[in-house]
Amino acid sequence: MEKSFKPDKKYFVKVLLIQLTVTLFVAFGVSIISLIINAADGEPEAKYVIWFIAMIGLALMWIITTIISYLWIKNLEYEVLPDRVKIYQGILTKTQKNIPFRMITDFALVRTLYDRFLGIGSIRIQTAGQSHQPTGYEGKFGGLVDYEIKHEALRERITALHPAADTVQSVSASSKSDSTVLEQILIELKAIKKNTSQ
């Protein structure tokens, strides 16, 4: 797996498809409202005002989100180092997110309907501290064409760093020590009960 990579151009196409979907839903909603106004024998000017407001709103959405999305994706870059992964992002304010491999618990492969249509995928980075993030994951490699290869390579690296055998062994050792402690507590409680009942 290469050290540094960027999202594919299809990632921007995904944004355009999402905008198109929103546009179609808004147009459908405005059409329904126009039909209701016509059926209620309301003022015909109201129908045109609603369409005008909807078209202005959609035009602004297309202009703003297209520019912001293009710049965001253009500046997005991912880097996989031996001890950490880095995500470079931002338009005006550039940020660099460092996620150490020792904190990463898993890499989740996610493919939405748009992703499957375009042949891309995203890899979400899950860490032990993911509950602090509103998204539920620490970072994401989005818009990848070779997502399966990268996902497998990253999972192998996590498996090498956190072998399952060590985890099972530590869990069984801790459960043995817990049962020993509980047995000792039970013996002490029996002795206390015997002393208080005399």
C-alpha positions as CSV (number, residue, x, y, z in Angstrom):
1,M,0.0,0.0,0.0
2,E,1.4,3.4,-0.9
3,K,2.3,5.8,1.8
4,S,0.3,8.8,0.7
5,F,-2.9,8.9,-1.4
6,K,-5.8,11.1,-2.3
7,P,-9.5,10.5,-2.9
8,D,-10.5,9.6,-6.5
9,K,-12.3,12.2,-8.7
10,K,-15.4,10.0,-8.4
11,Y,-15.7,11.3,-4.8
12,F,-16.7,14.7,-6.2
13,V,-19.1,13.1,-8.6
14,K,-20.7,11.5,-5.5
15,V,-21.3,15.0,-4.1
16,L,-22.9,16.1,-7.4
17,L,-25.2,13.1,-7.3
18,I,-26.3,13.8,-3.8
19,Q,-27.0,17.4,-4.8
20,L,-29.0,16.2,-7.8
21,T,-31.0,13.9,-5.5
22,V,-31.8,16.8,-3.1
23,T,-32.8,18.9,-6.1
24,L,-35.2,16.2,-7.4
25,F,-36.8,15.9,-3.9
26,V,-37.2,19.6,-3.6
27,A,-38.8,19.9,-7.1
28,F,-41.1,17.0,-6.3
29,G,-42.1,18.7,-3.0
30,V,-42.7,22.1,-4.7
31,S,-44.8,20.3,-7.4
32,I,-47.0,18.7,-4.8
33,I,-47.5,22.1,-3.1
34,S,-48.3,23.7,-6.4
35,L,-50.9,21.1,-7.1
36,I,-52.5,21.6,-3.7
37,I,-52.6,25.3,-4.3
38,N,-54.3,24.8,-7.7
39,A,-56.8,22.3,-6.2
40,A,-57.7,24.7,-3.4
41,D,-58.4,27.5,-6.0
42,G,-55.8,29.6,-4.3
43,E,-54.1,32.5,-5.9
44,P,-52.1,31.4,-8.9
45,E,-49.3,33.9,-8.0
46,A,-48.5,31.9,-4.9
47,K,-47.6,29.0,-7.0
48,Y,-45.1,31.1,-8.9
49,V,-43.6,32.6,-5.8
50,I,-43.0,29.2,-4.3
51,W,-41.3,28.0,-7.5
52,F,-39.2,31.1,-7.6
53,I,-38.1,30.7,-4.0
54,A,-37.3,27.1,-4.5
55,M,-35.2,27.8,-7.7
56,I,-33.2,30.5,-6.0
57,G,-32.6,28.2,-3.0
58,L,-31.5,25.4,-5.2
59,A,-29.3,27.6,-7.3
60,L,-27.5,28.9,-4.2
61,M,-27.1,25.4,-2.9
62,W,-25.5,24.2,-6.1
63,I,-23.1,27.1,-6.3
64,I,-22.0,27.1,-2.6
65,T,-21.8,23.3,-2.1
66,T,-20.1,22.6,-5.4
67,I,-17.4,25.2,-4.8
68,I,-16.9,24.1,-1.1
69,S,-17.0,20.4,-1.9
70,Y,-14.5,20.8,-4.8
71,L,-12.0,22.7,-2.7
72,W,-12.4,20.3,0.3
73,I,-11.8,17.2,-1.8
74,K,-8.9,18.8,-3.7
75,N,-7.1,19.5,-0.4
76,L,-7.9,16.1,1.1
77,E,-5.0,13.8,1.5
78,Y,-4.3,10.6,3.5
79,E,-1.0,9.2,4.7
80,V,-0.2,5.9,6.3
81,L,3.0,5.8,8.3
82,P,4.5,2.9,10.2
83,D,3.2,4.2,13.6
84,R,0.2,6.3,12.6
85,V,-2.2,7.5,10.0
86,K,-2.6,11.1,9.0
87,I,-5.5,13.0,7.4
88,Y,-4.8,16.4,5.8
89,Q,-8.0,18.4,5.3
90,G,-9.4,21.9,5.1
91,I,-10.0,24.9,2.8
92,L,-9.0,28.1,4.5
93,T,-7.8,26.5,7.7
94,K,-5.7,23.4,7.0
95,T,-5.7,20.7,9.7
96,Q,-3.7,17.6,10.1
97,K,-5.2,14.7,12.1
98,N,-2.8,12.2,13.5
99,I,-4.2,8.9,14.7
100,P,-1.6,6.5,16.2
101,F,-2.0,2.8,15.3
102,R,-1.9,1.9,19.0
103,M,-5.2,3.7,19.5
104,I,-6.9,2.3,16.5
105,T,-9.3,-0.6,17.2
106,D,-10.6,-1.3,13.7
107,F,-11.0,-0.1,10.2
108,A,-14.6,-0.3,8.9
109,L,-15.3,-0.5,5.2
110,V,-18.4,1.6,4.3
111,R,-20.1,1.8,0.9
112,T,-23.2,3.8,0.4
113,L,-25.6,3.5,-2.5
114,Y,-23.8,6.2,-4.4
115,D,-20.4,4.6,-3.6
116,R,-21.6,1.3,-5.0
117,F,-22.9,3.0,-8.1
118,L,-19.5,4.8,-8.7
119,G,-17.3,1.9,-7.6
120,I,-15.7,3.7,-4.7
121,G,-15.6,3.1,-0.9
122,S,-14.7,4.7,2.4
123,I,-12.6,3.3,5.3
124,R,-13.6,4.6,8.7
125,I,-11.0,4.6,11.5
126,Q,-12.4,3.5,14.8
127,T,-10.4,4.1,18.0
128,A,-10.8,3.4,21.7
129,G,-11.9,7.1,22.2
130,Q,-14.4,7.2,19.4
131,S,-17.3,8.0,21.8
132,H,-16.0,11.6,21.9
133,Q,-16.7,12.1,18.2
134,P,-20.2,12.9,17.1
135,T,-19.7,10.8,14.0
136,G,-18.8,7.6,16.0
137,Y,-15.4,7.3,14.3
138,E,-12.1,9.2,14.6
139,G,-11.4,9.7,10.9
140,K,-12.2,8.5,7.4
141,F,-10.4,7.7,4.1
142,G,-13.1,8.6,1.7
143,G,-13.5,8.2,-2.1
144,L,-11.1,5.3,-2.6
145,V,-11.2,3.2,-5.8
146,D,-8.9,0.4,-4.4
147,Y,-10.8,0.4,-1.0
148,E,-10.7,-3.4,-0.6
149,I,-6.9,-3.6,-1.0
150,K,-6.3,-0.7,1.4
151,H,-8.8,-2.0,3.9
152,E,-7.2,-5.4,4.0
153,A,-3.7,-4.0,4.4
154,L,-4.8,-1.7,7.2
155,R,-6.6,-4.6,9.0
156,E,-3.5,-6.8,8.7
157,R,-1.5,-4.0,10.3
158,I,-3.9,-3.8,13.2
159,T,-3.9,-7.6,13.6
160,A,-0.1,-7.5,13.8
161,L,-0.2,-4.8,16.4
162,H,-3.0,-6.2,18.5
163,P,-3.0,-10.0,18.1
164,A,-6.2,-11.8,19.1
165,A,-4.2,-14.4,21.1
166,D,-2.9,-11.8,23.5
167,T,-6.3,-10.4,24.0
168,V,-7.9,-13.8,24.7
169,Q,-5.0,-14.7,27.0
170,S,-5.3,-11.5,29.0
171,V,-9.1,-11.9,29.3
172,S,-8.8,-15.5,30.6
173,A,-6.1,-14.5,33.1
174,S,-8.1,-11.6,34.4
175,S,-11.2,-13.8,34.8
176,K,-9.2,-16.3,36.7
177,S,-7.9,-13.7,39.1
178,D,-11.4,-12.3,39.5
179,S,-12.8,-15.7,40.5
180,T,-10.0,-16.1,43.0
181,V,-10.8,-12.7,44.5
182,L,-14.5,-13.6,44.7
183,E,-13.8,-16.9,46.4
184,Q,-11.7,-15.1,49.0
185,I,-14.4,-12.5,49.6
186,L,-17.0,-15.3,50.0
187,I,-14.8,-17.0,52.6
188,E,-14.4,-13.7,54.5
189,L,-18.1,-13.1,54.5
190,K,-18.8,-16.6,55.8
191,A,-16.4,-16.0,58.6
192,I,-18.0,-12.6,59.5
193,K,-21.4,-14.2,59.4
194,K,-20.3,-17.0,61.7
195,N,-18.7,-14.5,64.2
196,T,-21.8,-12.2,64.2
197,S,-24.3,-15.1,64.7
198,Q,-22.4,-16.4,67.9
